[in-house]
Amino acid sequence: MTDPATVKINTEMEFKVIYDGKPLSTEVYATYDGFSSTPNTYAYFTECNDQGVAKVIITHPGTWMVRVQKKLEVPTQDYDSHVMRAVLVFEVN
C-alpha cells in the first residue's frame, strides 16, 4: 500500500496481502541486505490483521526484502503440502 520509492528510514510501510482475491492474515518477514549472514534470519517480523494489512518499520538503508507465504495442507500423490511465497524487493536510501 506504501510506495517503496517514497520510504524513508524509521518510517512505517503498509502492505496488504491478498490470496485468491481475499485478504490473507499471515506472518510477514522483512530484512535488509547485510542484516545477518545466517540463513532465514530476518530483521523484522509481524502479522497481518484480519483485513490482510501489515506494517513494517524500515530501520536501515539498503536493499530490503519482505516475504509472505501461504501453505496449503492438501496432500497429493506428488507432495504433502503446497507452499506459495510472495517476495517484494526494494531499495531504501
N, C-alpha and C positions, 0 to 999 in steps of 0.2 A: 504494500500500500504506500510505503515511503519510496520516493525516487532515490535509488542508490547514488546518483550523481550529485545529490544535494546534502548527503550525510556528512556531518562533522564529528570529530572526536568528542566523546562524552555526551552524545545525544542518543535518543532512542529511535530505533527503526521499528516500524509496524509491518507485520506480514499477515496475509490471510491465506490459509491453506485450504484448498478445495480438492475433494476426491469424488469422482463420479457425479459432479455437478452440485455437490453439497459441502458445507463447511465440515472440516475434519478437526477434531480435537486430538492432538498428538503431541509427542515430545519434539522439541526444536533444539538442535545443537548448532553452535556457532563458534568459529575460531578464526584466527588470522595466521598468515604465514610467519613461521618462526616462533609461535607461541610455545611449542613443545616438540621435541624430537621423538617422543613416544607416540606410536600409532594410536589412533582413536582417542586422543586426548583433546578436549575442547575447552575453549576459554569461557564459554557461556552456555548455560542450559536453562530452558524454560519450557512451558507447556502452553498450548493454545487453549483459549477459553471455548465455551460451547458454540460460539459463532466462528470458530476456526482462526481467531486472531491471536497473534503472539507478538510480544515486544522484546527486542534485543538491544541492549545498551552497547554502543560501539565505543570501545575503550582505548583503541590503539590505531595508529595509521598503518596502512599496508593493504595487502590482498586478503579479503575476508571470504569465508565460505559459510553459508547457512544451509543446514541439511534437515530434511524431514523424511519419515518413512511410514509406510503402511504395510502391515503384514497380514496376509490372508491365510488363515489356517484351514486350507482346503486341500487335503492330500489327493494326489492323483497317482497314476502308475509311475510317473517320472519324478515326482518330487513330493515332499511332505508339506511344504508351505511355499507361498509366493511372496517375496519381499519386493516392494516398489519404493524407489527413493527419488526425491527431487532435490537438486542442489542449485543454489544461487551463488555465483562467484562475482565479486565486485571489488573495486579499488576505493580506498578511503585515504584522502590526503590530509 
